[in-house]
Amino acid sequence: MSQHEKDKNGSDAGGKGDHDVLLRRHGEAIALFGSRVHRVRDDQWDAPTPCAEWSVRDLVGHLTVEQLWVPRLVRDGATIEEVGDDYDGDQLGDDPAGAWDRAAVAAVAAFSEPGALDRTVHLSSGPSSAAAYCSQMMMDAVVHSWDLSRAIGADERLPPELASAALREVEPYADELADTSMFADPVTPPPGADDLTRLLCLLGRRP
């Protein structure tokens, strides 16, 4: 999912304590995805993923580009038009894991700067709070960590606190996502489903 291309009214943490929790969850989600990237074998980069028409390389490339946007939008205050096509095309090169690591470190650093979450970022749909943007990016990393885990045969169990945070983030606008081409129709979760299962079903995954 492209966070800079679609406007979503995600949760917007208000106080410093809320921001500290958000930054911690965001950092954990980015680290989680990174741990899966580093488990991709050389023969798995062309393997299919739960994301329609995306290979493992496509998925990692998508998340890497998402991180590349963060310093430009959050630190520099750039608009979509100003960034333009800077990150079009392949950004992984011959070292996909290294490309991810560099982009992830820069994104976490940009969100973690003092006062960063109080700023306004300029998305394609208009101004949005950096805190809401950070929360959306956290959710994206959590969901795609599961996608990548399934694609490469890694452990699909994710930290419960991250699954719960991602579910809280996406629930308010899940209906809008179902109308896009990025997600399949929601799946009815089984009775008593945990938050990870509910999250995945909400976004059209079949756990």
C-alpha positions, -999 to +999 in steps of 0.1 A: +000+000+000+014+034-009+010+057+021+018+089+002-007+082-026-039+075-006-054+097+021-066+079+052-079+093+084-057+071+106-052+075+143-034+107+153-016+104+186-017+136+205+006+139+235+042+131+240+035+098+257+013+088+228+040+098+204+066+078+223+044+047+221+038+053+183+075+057+176+082+025+195+056+005+176+067+020+143+103+010+150+093-025+160+073-029+129+101-017+106+125-040+125+101-069+120+098-065+083+136-061+081+141-094+099+121-111+072+139-094+044+172-108+058+157-143+057+149-142+020+170-168+002+186-161-032+162-184-049+131-167-033+132-132-047+109-142-077+085-162-055+048-151-053+034-133-023-002-129-010-001-095-027-016-100-061+009-098-089+038-090-065+069-111-062+090-111-031+113-086-047+083-064-057+071-064-021+105-056-006+109-029-033+076-014-025+083-011+012+118+002+005+104+030-016+079+038+011+107+044+035+127+065+010+097+089+009+097+095+047+127+118+051+116+139+021+080+143+034+087+145+071+121+161+074+122+182+043+085+191+041+085+182+004+053+177-016+045+148-039+052+170-069+086+181-056+097+145-051+083+136-085+097+104-100+129+103-078+120+068-066+104+054-097+119+021-109+141-004-091+156+009-059+170-025-047+198-030-071+221-060-064+217-057-026+180-058-018+186-063+020+211-035+021+189-012+002+161-019+027+183-014+057+195+020+045+160+032+037+146+019+070+172+035+091+167+069+074+129+066+078+130+058+115+155+086+121+132+111+103+101+102+124+122+102+156+136+137+153+123+160+181+090+175+171+087+155+139+054+139+147+039+174+153+046+184+117+024+184+087+032+163+057+020+170+022+004+139+007-011+136-027-046+141-011-035+171+009-020+180+043-019+153+070-003+150+104+031+133+105+018+112+135-010+098+114+014+091+086+037+073+110+009+052+123-001+043+087+034+033+079+036+011+110+004-007+100+018-012+065+050-028+077+031-051+101+007-064+073+035-068+048+057-086+074+030-113+074+029-113+036+066-117+033+067-144+060+041-164+041+059-159+008+093-172+021+080-198+046+090-179+077+072-178+110+038-161+103+032-153+140+037-116+147+040-098+180+005-094+195+010-057+204+019-049+168-011-068+154-034-049+178-018-015+170-022-022+133-058-033+136-067-002+156-050+019+129-068+004+099-103-003+112-116+033+107-109+032+069-109-005+061-140-001+040-122+024+017-093+000+011-117-026-001-126-003-030-090-001-042-071-026-063-046-031-036-067-053-014-090-083-019-124-082-003-125-087+034-128-122+048-150-131+077-127-140+106-135-172+126-152-168+160-128-158+187-101-147+162-071-129+177-062-094+165-037-106+139-063-129+123-089-101+124-064-077+108-055-101+080-091-109+073-100-073+072-074-067+045-085-096+024-058-121+035-065-157+043-045-167+074 
